[in-house]
């Protein structure tokens, strides 16, 4: 698909010159026909960012009287998450949280050619919540991964643990949220 797009862009000057030679009316018609496929490809590429292939399933448990948050990371086949890009922090801060993680595996990154540590299969991350804990406790998870053919933009997901021990996903953090200007959930504005 990228080769087709590059070829289409590379031949654009010649198409524009031909359209101009046909006169103003012909040029306008020709430009609309030429621009429409490019616009559709651009929109399709832009909308692909919206859906993350990585699922995070939060659960709460109590072990010896201590509350523990478990985040289950579900990776599709032929996908991976970069261990160095995986961060856990208190929402809206740079304070990192130490989750217990499984051992990552080293692989040669096909995009950079360097060895990188990754999670190549679904896994869980655990964190024993502090006592007493503030309610609600909001956590951000930053991650970045790739499939066999492309890499995804970094994403930030937000979770909230309430005072009763319930946990829910708030959605992906926006730049406004990171600077304290809003609190949007997947369901809408609260």
C-alpha beads as a LAMMPS data file, in Angstrom:
LAMMPS data file: protein, C-alpha beads

190 atoms
189 bonds

1 atom types
1 bond types

-500.0 500.0 xlo xhi
-500.0 500.0 ylo yhi
-500.0 500.0 zlo zhi

Masses

1 110.0

Atoms # bond

1 1 1 0.000 0.000 0.000
2 1 1 2.850 2.382 0.816
3 1 1 4.443 1.766 -2.596
4 1 1 1.185 2.617 -4.348
5 1 1 0.847 5.808 -2.305
6 1 1 4.457 6.836 -3.004
7 1 1 4.045 6.153 -6.728
8 1 1 0.811 8.159 -6.800
9 1 1 2.462 11.131 -5.050
10 1 1 5.571 10.924 -7.258
11 1 1 3.510 11.201 -10.445
12 1 1 1.350 14.082 -9.156
13 1 1 3.275 16.898 -10.939
14 1 1 2.763 15.247 -14.338
15 1 1 -0.953 14.762 -13.655
16 1 1 -1.333 18.392 -12.597
17 1 1 0.413 19.589 -15.779
18 1 1 -1.911 17.441 -17.944
19 1 1 -4.954 18.759 -16.100
20 1 1 -3.836 22.374 -16.561
21 1 1 -3.403 21.766 -20.293
22 1 1 -7.064 20.693 -20.514
23 1 1 -8.259 24.116 -19.383
24 1 1 -9.813 25.386 -16.183
25 1 1 -12.996 23.264 -16.241
26 1 1 -11.172 20.077 -17.215
27 1 1 -8.459 20.822 -14.672
28 1 1 -10.966 21.166 -11.849
29 1 1 -12.713 17.925 -12.780
30 1 1 -9.425 16.089 -13.166
31 1 1 -8.064 17.417 -9.853
32 1 1 -11.190 16.209 -8.023
33 1 1 -10.774 12.735 -9.501
34 1 1 -7.077 12.742 -8.602
35 1 1 -7.495 14.097 -5.094
36 1 1 -10.334 11.812 -3.980
37 1 1 -8.306 8.555 -3.780
38 1 1 -5.541 10.344 -1.895
39 1 1 -8.028 11.836 0.534
40 1 1 -9.597 8.435 1.160
41 1 1 -6.195 6.824 1.808
42 1 1 -5.253 9.673 4.147
43 1 1 -8.512 9.315 6.093
44 1 1 -8.109 5.531 6.329
45 1 1 -4.560 5.857 7.664
46 1 1 -5.603 8.520 10.147
47 1 1 -8.538 6.538 11.504
48 1 1 -6.382 3.437 12.011
49 1 1 -4.756 5.110 15.015
50 1 1 -8.016 5.162 16.959
51 1 1 -8.291 1.463 17.740
52 1 1 -5.511 -0.056 19.799
53 1 1 -4.872 -3.768 19.246
54 1 1 -3.674 -4.041 22.860
55 1 1 -6.245 -4.794 25.531
56 1 1 -5.687 -4.129 29.242
57 1 1 -8.035 -5.902 31.664
58 1 1 -7.937 -4.522 35.242
59 1 1 -8.906 -6.658 38.257
60 1 1 -8.685 -6.177 42.009
61 1 1 -7.913 -8.870 44.582
62 1 1 -7.132 -8.988 48.285
63 1 1 -4.220 -11.075 49.530
64 1 1 -3.531 -11.243 53.284
65 1 1 -5.595 -8.095 53.771
66 1 1 -3.707 -6.107 51.136
67 1 1 -5.423 -4.861 47.990
68 1 1 -3.650 -5.771 44.749
69 1 1 -4.334 -4.327 41.300
70 1 1 -3.658 -6.691 38.404
71 1 1 -3.525 -5.411 34.845
72 1 1 -3.855 -8.207 32.300
73 1 1 -2.233 -7.235 29.003
74 1 1 -3.772 -9.108 26.053
75 1 1 -1.614 -9.102 22.929
76 1 1 -2.915 -10.306 19.567
77 1 1 -0.895 -12.895 17.645
78 1 1 2.278 -11.514 16.014
79 1 1 2.200 -8.361 18.201
80 1 1 4.625 -7.218 20.890
81 1 1 5.008 -4.503 23.510
82 1 1 8.343 -2.780 24.121
83 1 1 9.423 -3.290 27.744
84 1 1 11.368 -0.002 27.768
85 1 1 8.244 1.915 26.714
86 1 1 5.980 0.369 29.358
87 1 1 5.443 2.793 32.262
88 1 1 3.066 2.925 35.206
89 1 1 2.527 6.207 37.043
90 1 1 0.079 8.107 39.168
91 1 1 -2.327 9.978 36.899
92 1 1 -1.211 13.474 36.012
93 1 1 2.246 13.111 37.575
94 1 1 5.664 11.779 36.683
95 1 1 5.705 9.571 39.813
96 1 1 6.374 6.058 38.575
97 1 1 4.774 3.036 40.160
98 1 1 6.646 -0.258 40.410
99 1 1 4.428 -3.030 39.117
100 1 1 5.657 -6.613 39.362
101 1 1 6.218 -7.761 35.770
102 1 1 7.262 -11.017 34.123
103 1 1 10.677 -11.222 32.499
104 1 1 10.771 -9.611 29.059
105 1 1 12.602 -11.324 26.203
106 1 1 15.298 -9.843 23.960
107 1 1 14.543 -9.764 20.243
108 1 1 16.109 -8.076 17.248
109 1 1 13.794 -5.213 16.368
110 1 1 12.952 -5.439 12.688
111 1 1 12.415 -1.678 12.439
112 1 1 15.597 -0.412 14.165
113 1 1 17.816 -3.489 13.752
114 1 1 18.783 -3.249 17.445
115 1 1 18.156 -5.721 20.255
116 1 1 15.164 -4.674 22.340
117 1 1 13.405 -6.263 25.295
118 1 1 9.768 -7.018 24.570
119 1 1 6.691 -8.837 25.779
120 1 1 5.698 -11.094 22.897
121 1 1 2.727 -12.800 24.582
122 1 1 -0.108 -11.832 26.899
123 1 1 0.992 -11.180 30.497
124 1 1 -0.099 -9.653 33.813
125 1 1 1.373 -6.847 35.914
126 1 1 0.644 -6.626 39.674
127 1 1 0.836 -3.768 42.176
128 1 1 0.079 -3.897 45.903
129 1 1 -1.842 -0.701 46.624
130 1 1 -0.526 1.639 49.320
131 1 1 -2.329 1.777 52.676
132 1 1 -4.086 3.989 53.436
133 1 1 -4.803 4.691 49.809
134 1 1 -6.241 7.871 48.430
135 1 1 -9.663 7.476 46.895
136 1 1 -10.010 7.546 44.038
137 1 1 -6.562 6.377 42.983
138 1 1 -5.881 7.069 39.310
139 1 1 -3.152 5.313 37.376
140 1 1 -1.732 5.883 33.893
141 1 1 -0.236 3.100 31.788
142 1 1 2.009 4.181 28.912
143 1 1 2.775 1.592 26.243
144 1 1 4.002 1.188 22.698
145 1 1 4.035 -1.876 20.521
146 1 1 4.297 -3.250 17.014
147 1 1 2.741 -5.861 14.805
148 1 1 4.632 -7.871 12.222
149 1 1 4.197 -5.089 9.664
150 1 1 3.984 -1.766 11.520
151 1 1 4.523 0.059 14.788
152 1 1 1.831 1.902 16.691
153 1 1 2.018 5.339 18.260
154 1 1 2.636 5.416 22.023
155 1 1 -0.608 5.448 23.985
156 1 1 -1.567 6.326 27.540
157 1 1 -4.440 4.470 29.204
158 1 1 -6.008 5.577 32.487
159 1 1 -7.565 3.520 35.276
160 1 1 -9.331 4.470 38.484
161 1 1 -9.517 2.450 41.711
162 1 1 -12.388 3.641 43.911
163 1 1 -12.638 3.477 47.707
164 1 1 -14.644 0.210 47.575
165 1 1 -11.937 -1.556 45.574
166 1 1 -13.674 -1.287 42.211
167 1 1 -11.538 -0.553 39.177
168 1 1 -12.483 0.835 35.770
169 1 1 -10.757 2.139 32.685
170 1 1 -11.168 5.862 32.099
171 1 1 -9.859 5.726 28.542
172 1 1 -6.828 7.125 26.784
173 1 1 -5.339 10.269 28.302
174 1 1 -5.420 13.381 26.138
175 1 1 -2.860 16.211 26.308
176 1 1 -5.480 18.313 28.173
177 1 1 -5.876 15.566 30.794
178 1 1 -2.130 15.377 31.343
179 1 1 -2.143 19.092 32.148
180 1 1 -5.173 18.905 34.441
181 1 1 -7.724 20.518 32.106
182 1 1 -10.266 17.739 31.970
183 1 1 -11.422 14.257 32.826
184 1 1 -12.954 12.455 29.892
185 1 1 -14.062 8.873 30.137
186 1 1 -14.857 6.530 27.288
187 1 1 -18.535 7.040 28.096
188 1 1 -18.189 10.819 27.754
189 1 1 -17.543 13.763 30.029
190 1 1 -18.393 13.292 33.702

Bonds

1 1 1 2
2 1 2 3
3 1 3 4
4 1 4 5
5 1 5 6
6 1 6 7
7 1 7 8
8 1 8 9
9 1 9 10
10 1 10 11
11 1 11 12
12 1 12 13
13 1 13 14
14 1 14 15
15 1 15 16
16 1 16 17
17 1 17 18
18 1 18 19
19 1 19 20
20 1 20 21
21 1 21 22
22 1 22 23
23 1 23 24
24 1 24 25
25 1 25 26
26 1 26 27
27 1 27 28
28 1 28 29
29 1 29 30
30 1 30 31
31 1 31 32
32 1 32 33
33 1 33 34
34 1 34 35
35 1 35 36
36 1 36 37
37 1 37 38
38 1 38 39
39 1 39 40
40 1 40 41
41 1 41 42
42 1 42 43
43 1 43 44
44 1 44 45
45 1 45 46
46 1 46 47
47 1 47 48
48 1 48 49
49 1 49 50
50 1 50 51
51 1 51 52
52 1 52 53
53 1 53 54
54 1 54 55
55 1 55 56
56 1 56 57
57 1 57 58
58 1 58 59
59 1 59 60
60 1 60 61
61 1 61 62
62 1 62 63
63 1 63 64
64 1 64 65
65 1 65 66
66 1 66 67
67 1 67 68
68 1 68 69
69 1 69 70
70 1 70 71
71 1 71 72
72 1 72 73
73 1 73 74
74 1 74 75
75 1 75 76
76 1 76 77
77 1 77 78
78 1 78 79
79 1 79 80
80 1 80 81
81 1 81 82
82 1 82 83
83 1 83 84
84 1 84 85
85 1 85 86
86 1 86 87
87 1 87 88
88 1 88 89
89 1 89 90
90 1 90 91
91 1 91 92
92 1 92 93
93 1 93 94
94 1 94 95
95 1 95 96
96 1 96 97
97 1 97 98
98 1 98 99
99 1 99 100
100 1 100 101
101 1 101 102
102 1 102 103
103 1 103 104
104 1 104 105
105 1 105 106
106 1 106 107
107 1 107 108
108 1 108 109
109 1 109 110
110 1 110 111
111 1 111 112
112 1 112 113
113 1 113 114
114 1 114 115
115 1 115 116
116 1 116 117
117 1 117 118
118 1 118 119
119 1 119 120
120 1 120 121
121 1 121 122
122 1 122 123
123 1 123 124
124 1 124 125
125 1 125 126
126 1 126 127
127 1 127 128
128 1 128 129
129 1 129 130
130 1 130 131
131 1 131 132
132 1 132 133
133 1 133 134
134 1 134 135
135 1 135 136
136 1 136 137
137 1 137 138
138 1 138 139
139 1 139 140
140 1 140 141
141 1 141 142
142 1 142 143
143 1 143 144
144 1 144 145
145 1 145 146
146 1 146 147
147 1 147 148
148 1 148 149
149 1 149 150
150 1 150 151
151 1 151 152
152 1 152 153
153 1 153 154
154 1 154 155
155 1 155 156
156 1 156 157
157 1 157 158
158 1 158 159
159 1 159 160
160 1 160 161
161 1 161 162
162 1 162 163
163 1 163 164
164 1 164 165
165 1 165 166
166 1 166 167
167 1 167 168
168 1 168 169
169 1 169 170
170 1 170 171
171 1 171 172
172 1 172 173
173 1 173 174
174 1 174 175
175 1 175 176
176 1 176 177
177 1 177 178
178 1 178 179
179 1 179 180
180 1 180 181
181 1 181 182
182 1 182 183
183 1 183 184
184 1 184 185
185 1 185 186
186 1 186 187
187 1 187 188
188 1 188 189
189 1 189 190
